[in-house]
Amino acid sequence: MIYLAPLQGFTDYVYRDSFAKVFNTVDAYFIPYISVKNNKVPNKYIREILPENNTQNRVVPQILAKDAAEFELLENDLADHGYSEFNLNLGCPYPMVTNRGKGSGLLPFPEEIYKILDHFYSSAKGELSVKLRAGFKSADEIKDVIKVLNQFPLKEVILHARVAGQLYSGEIDENAFSYAADMLKHKLVYNGDVFSVEDYRYKQNKFQGVDTWMLGRGILMNPFLPHEIKGIQSTPKERFELLHTFHQTILKRYLEVMDNEGNALNKMKQFWIYFSYCFPNQRKVLKYIKKVRSLNKYGEIVKSAFYEISC
Ligand SMILES: Cc1cc2nc3c(=O)[nH]c(=O)nc-3n(C[C@H](O)[C@H](O)[C@H](O)COP(=O)(O)O)c2cc1C
């Protein structure tokens, strides 16, 4: 199975919905985290979680919370929106988040994680999974965290085996992943740096008990990666058409849902940060896209980028 990772600012509901409509090759979609502000769920998250914007088979919302009270507030709001599966974020590495004791900032405090899980399971409104890093400062932290996770009937655990300070680069700690695979009682999902079929095969060989893979940047850079991993054949012409349709679907949706053309264009510029890797002259295409100020000019650049891969 392949899951689409949550990437704040990239895998929003427009992206997820368009991906599902055009490619339909992933088995679950994780919504980037939602969190509490001033004891409320901020309005900016509403469109992300509305059921009508999340019609795929399995969509899992993610909760970023510092304690059981925050978790419960978000869980209740999500349950009111019809969700019965939740994911707890124990991975976000950014100081703005970790300084407030959230995301990977909770990893050095397994007793706090215990309190959140204990509270959830005392009146569970559904199923819960956890997405975590190997540690905040050190991958040793995972040992005590696993002891806590093993005390609860989690649906699954998704591990991105880096520590917070690494953000999204540097070596994945394969020993930490193997340790988790041995010690966890739960199903373990692999996440991190699967950018090609070769990467996938290498990890599959290394972690033979794993059958579910969460992919983030790999899919953003190559939406055909799940096709390739699952062995779904497609001709160059089909690939070209799917890629083009995907782009057009996303553009149309942003133009419909954003307040104005400028904001839609900004969303497309963000999308191209990774999408540009589908094109042989990635840097040049991205440079032109970043400079664009009008929809007309944008259309011209996109047309010539697609033209180059069509011949
Ligand atoms: C820009 C960006 C935003 C992210 N947002 C989230 C998020 O909201 N929740 C989360 O659990 N992980 C988030 N992540 C981490 C990814 O889900 C994933 O764990 C990480 O990118 C490693 O997987 P990959 O190598 O397949 O991309 C984010 C990563 C990036 C680069």
Ligand as a Chemical Component Dictionary entry (heavy atoms), coordinates in Angstrom:
data_LIG
# 
_chem_comp.id                   LIG 
_chem_comp.type                 NON-POLYMER 
_chem_comp.pdbx_formal_charge   0 
_chem_comp.three_letter_code    LIG 
# 
loop_
_chem_comp_atom.comp_id 
_chem_comp_atom.atom_id 
_chem_comp_atom.alt_atom_id 
_chem_comp_atom.type_symbol 
_chem_comp_atom.charge 
_chem_comp_atom.model_Cartn_x 
_chem_comp_atom.model_Cartn_y 
_chem_comp_atom.model_Cartn_z 
_chem_comp_atom.pdbx_ordinal 
LIG C1  C1  C 0 7.035  21.403 3.253 1  
LIG C2  C2  C 0 6.757  20.226 4.133 2  
LIG C3  C3  C 0 5.597  20.206 4.915 3  
LIG C4  C4  C 0 5.315  19.105 5.743 4  
LIG N1  N1  N 0 4.157  19.087 6.480 5  
LIG C5  C5  C 0 3.897  18.016 7.290 6  
LIG C6  C6  C 0 2.694  17.926 8.067 7  
LIG O1  O1  O 0 1.810  18.786 8.047 8  
LIG N2  N2  N 0 2.536  16.820 8.859 9  
LIG C7  C7  C 0 3.471  15.810 8.903 10 
LIG O2  O2  O 0 3.283  14.829 9.612 11 
LIG N3  N3  N 0 4.573  15.858 8.156 12 
LIG C8  C8  C 0 4.808  16.920 7.360 13 
LIG N4  N4  N 0 5.923  16.920 6.584 14 
LIG C9  C9  C 0 6.793  15.716 6.557 15 
LIG C10 C10 C 0 6.349  14.738 5.456 16 
LIG O3  O3  O 0 5.054  14.227 5.712 17 
LIG C11 C11 C 0 7.321  13.554 5.355 18 
LIG O4  O4  O 0 7.405  12.939 6.622 19 
LIG C12 C12 C 0 8.725  13.990 4.929 20 
LIG O5  O5  O 0 8.659  14.863 3.817 21 
LIG C13 C13 C 0 9.595  12.775 4.570 22 
LIG O6  O6  O 0 8.965  11.997 3.561 23 
LIG P1  P1  P 0 9.386  12.143 1.985 24 
LIG O7  O7  O 0 10.889 11.985 1.940 25 
LIG O8  O8  O 0 8.653  11.037 1.304 26 
LIG O9  O9  O 0 8.964  13.515 1.533 27 
LIG C14 C14 C 0 6.227  18.010 5.771 28 
LIG C15 C15 C 0 7.375  18.032 4.965 29 
LIG C16 C16 C 0 7.651  19.108 4.157 30 
LIG C17 C17 C 0 8.915  19.104 3.320 31 
# 
loop_
_chem_comp_bond.comp_id 
_chem_comp_bond.atom_id_1 
_chem_comp_bond.atom_id_2 
_chem_comp_bond.value_order 
_chem_comp_bond.pdbx_ordinal 
LIG C1  C2  SING 1  
LIG C2  C3  SING 2  
LIG C2  C16 DOUB 3  
LIG C3  C4  DOUB 4  
LIG C4  N1  SING 5  
LIG C4  C14 SING 6  
LIG N1  C5  DOUB 7  
LIG C5  C6  SING 8  
LIG C5  C8  SING 9  
LIG C6  O1  DOUB 10 
LIG C6  N2  SING 11 
LIG N2  C7  SING 12 
LIG C7  O2  DOUB 13 
LIG C7  N3  SING 14 
LIG N3  C8  DOUB 15 
LIG C8  N4  SING 16 
LIG N4  C9  SING 17 
LIG N4  C14 SING 18 
LIG C9  C10 SING 19 
LIG C10 O3  SING 20 
LIG C10 C11 SING 21 
LIG C11 O4  SING 22 
LIG C11 C12 SING 23 
LIG C12 O5  SING 24 
LIG C12 C13 SING 25 
LIG C13 O6  SING 26 
LIG O6  P1  SING 27 
LIG P1  O7  DOUB 28 
LIG P1  O8  SING 29 
LIG P1  O9  SING 30 
LIG C14 C15 DOUB 31 
LIG C15 C16 SING 32 
LIG C16 C17 SING 33 
# 
